[in-house]
C-alpha cells in the first residue's frame, strides 16, 4: 500500500468525481475542495490489508472510494467482532478517540480490494475547525454511525438468527450480496454453518 498524493495520481480526475459523491464531502464548494485536496493521499489496498490498528494513537480520516471496509475489535485471544461495514461513498474514522485523546478502540481492515482517500486526523480536524458547516455534517455522520453500531449490538441480544439476517438485509440491501458469508456470519454473531443452514431451510 503506497499512498499517492491526489494531485499526482494518474486517475485523479475520476477520483475527484468520486469524492464529490462522498456523504461528508458532497456539498463542498470548489474553493473548499482546493483547500482539502493537497492533504489527500490515495491508497489502493488488498483484501485483508489494515488501514488502522487497534490501540494506536496515530490516526487518519478515510473516505471510501471503492470496495468495502470493516471496523473490527479483537480481544486478547484474537477473537474478532465486526462492528460495521463501510462501503463506497462512506467514511471511516477514529475521530472520537482523537477527541478523547485515547488509543483507537478498533481496527479498520479492507474486507475486499479497496481504494480510499486519507489524510492525517490533525489535518482533517484543522480543516473542520476552519469550516464549521462541514464540522457539523461530519460530526452528525460520526454520531449516526455510533448510533447504528449501538442498535446493531442491541439487535444481537434481542433477535434470533433469522431476525438478525432479515434486519441486515433490510437496512443494508446494497451490501447483503457483496459481503462474504463468513464475514456476514461474524457480524451477526452466527457461525457460517448456521447461516448456511438457515438459508437451506428457507428461513432467510
C-alpha positions in Angstrom: 0.0 0.0 0.0 1.9 3.0 -1.3 0.0 6.3 -0.8 -0.1 8.6 -3.8 -0.9 12.3 -3.4 -4.2 13.0 -5.2 -2.7 15.7 -7.5 -0.1 13.2 -8.7 -2.5 10.2 -9.1 -3.0 9.1 -12.8 -6.8 8.7 -12.1 -7.1 12.0 -10.2 -10.0 13.3 -12.3 -12.1 10.1 -11.7 -11.2 10.2 -8.0 -12.3 13.9 -7.8 -15.7 12.9 -9.1 -15.9 10.0 -6.6 -15.0 12.4 -3.7 -17.9 14.7 -4.8 -20.3 11.8 -4.1 -19.0 11.2 -0.6 -21.5 11.5 2.2 -19.5 14.2 4.0 -17.8 16.0 1.1 -20.6 16.2 -1.5 -21.7 19.8 -0.5 -18.2 21.3 -0.8 -17.5 24.3 -3.0 -14.6 24.3 -5.5 -12.6 26.5 -3.2 -13.1 24.2 -0.2 -12.1 21.2 -2.4 -9.0 23.1 -3.5 -8.1 23.6 0.2 -8.6 20.0 1.2 -7.1 18.2 -1.8 -3.4 18.9 -1.1 -3.8 16.9 2.1 -5.3 13.8 0.4 -3.4 10.6 -0.2 -4.9 7.8 -2.4 -4.3 4.2 -1.2 -5.1 1.1 -3.1 -5.5 -1.8 -0.7 -5.8 -5.6 -1.0 -8.3 -7.8 0.8 -7.2 -8.1 4.5 -5.0 -5.0 4.5 -5.2 -3.0 7.7 -5.6 0.8 7.4 -5.7 1.4 11.2 -4.6 -0.9 14.0 -6.4 -1.2 17.3 -4.6 0.5 20.2 -2.6 3.2 18.3 -2.5 6.9 18.8 -1.6 7.9 15.2 -4.9 8.3 13.4 -6.2 9.2 10.0 -9.5 10.1 8.3 -10.7 7.8 5.4 -13.1 8.4 2.5 -14.1 5.2 0.8 -13.8 5.4 -3.0 -14.2 1.8 -3.9 -14.6 -1.6 -2.1 -15.8 -2.4 1.5 -14.0 -1.8 4.8 -14.8 -3.4 8.1 -14.4 -1.9 11.6 -13.2 -4.7 13.9 -12.5 -5.2 17.6 -10.1 -8.0 18.6 -9.7 -9.4 22.2 -6.6 -10.9 23.8 -7.5 -14.3 22.4 -7.6 -12.9 18.9 -11.4 -13.3 18.7 -12.8 -10.8 16.3 -16.0 -8.9 16.4 -17.1 -6.8 13.4 -18.8 -3.6 14.4 -19.8 -2.2 11.0 -19.0 -2.2 7.2 -18.2 0.9 5.2 -19.0 1.0 1.5 -18.2 3.3 -1.4 -19.1 7.0 -0.7 -18.9 6.3 3.1 -16.3 7.3 5.6 -14.2 5.6 8.3 -12.7 7.4 11.2 -11.4 7.3 14.7 -12.5 10.8 15.4 -14.0 10.1 18.8 -10.7 8.5 20.1 -8.8 11.5 18.7 -11.1 14.0 20.6 -10.8 11.9 23.8 -7.0 11.5 23.3 -7.3 7.7 23.8 -5.9 4.9 21.7 -8.0 3.6 18.8 -10.6 1.1 20.2 -10.8 -0.8 16.9 -9.0 -1.7 13.7 -10.1 -0.7 10.2 -9.5 -3.5 7.7 -10.2 -4.0 4.0 -12.9 -6.6 3.6 -12.4 -6.5 -0.1 -9.9 -4.9 -2.5 -10.5 -1.2 -1.9 -9.4 2.3 -2.7 -9.5 5.1 -0.1 -8.6 8.7 0.2 -7.0 9.5 3.5 -5.4 12.4 5.4 -3.9 12.7 8.9 -6.6 13.3 11.6 -4.8 16.5 12.7 -5.1 18.0 9.2 -8.8 16.9 8.9 -9.7 18.4 12.3 -7.9 21.6 11.4 -9.9 21.8 8.2 -13.2 21.2 10.1 -12.3 24.0 12.6 -12.0 26.4 9.7 -15.3 25.2 8.2 -18.0 24.8 10.9 -20.6 23.7 8.4 -18.6 20.6 7.5 -17.7 20.0 11.1 -21.4 19.8 11.8 -22.0 17.5 8.8 -19.1 15.2 9.8 -20.0 15.0 13.5 -23.6 14.2 12.6 -22.3 11.3 10.4 -20.0 10.1 13.2 -22.9 10.1 15.7 -25.2 8.3 13.1 -22.6 5.6 12.7 -22.2 5.2 16.5 -25.9 5.0 16.9 -26.1 2.4 14.1 -23.4 0.3 15.9 -25.3 0.5 19.2 -28.5 -0.5 17.5 -26.7 -3.5 15.9 -25.2 -4.5 19.3 -28.7 -4.5 20.9 -30.0 -6.5 18.0 -27.5 -9.3 18.7 -29.1 -9.7 22.1 -32.8 -9.2 21.2 -33.3 -11.0 17.8 -32.8 -14.6 16.9 -30.6 -15.7 13.9 -33.2 -15.2 11.2 -34.2 -11.9 12.7 -30.7 -10.6 12.6 -30.2 -11.6 9.0 -33.6 -10.1 7.9 -32.7 -6.8 9.7 -29.3 -6.6 8.0 -30.9 -7.3 4.6 -33.5 -4.6 5.2 -31.0 -2.0 6.5 -28.1 -2.7 4.1 -29.7 -4.1 1.0 -26.8 -2.9 -1.3 -24.2 -4.8 0.9 -26.1 -8.0 1.5 -24.9 -9.9 -1.6 -21.4 -8.4 -1.6 -20.2 -9.5 1.8 -18.6 -13.0 2.1 -20.9 -15.3 4.1 -18.2 -15.9 6.7 -17.8 -12.2 7.4 -21.6 -11.7 7.5 -21.9 -14.5 9.9 -19.3 -13.0 12.2 -21.0 -9.6 12.1 -24.3 -11.3 13.0 -22.7 -13.4 15.7 -23.6 -16.6 13.9 -21.4 -19.5 12.7 -21.0 -19.7 9.0 -22.6 -23.2 9.2 -25.7 -21.7 11.0 -26.1 -19.0 8.4 -25.8 -21.6 5.6 -28.3 -23.9 7.4 -30.8 -21.1 7.8 -30.6 -20.4 4.1 -31.0 -24.0 3.1 -34.1 -24.3 5.3 -35.7 -21.2 3.7 -35.6 -19.3 7.0 -33.7 -16.4 5.3 
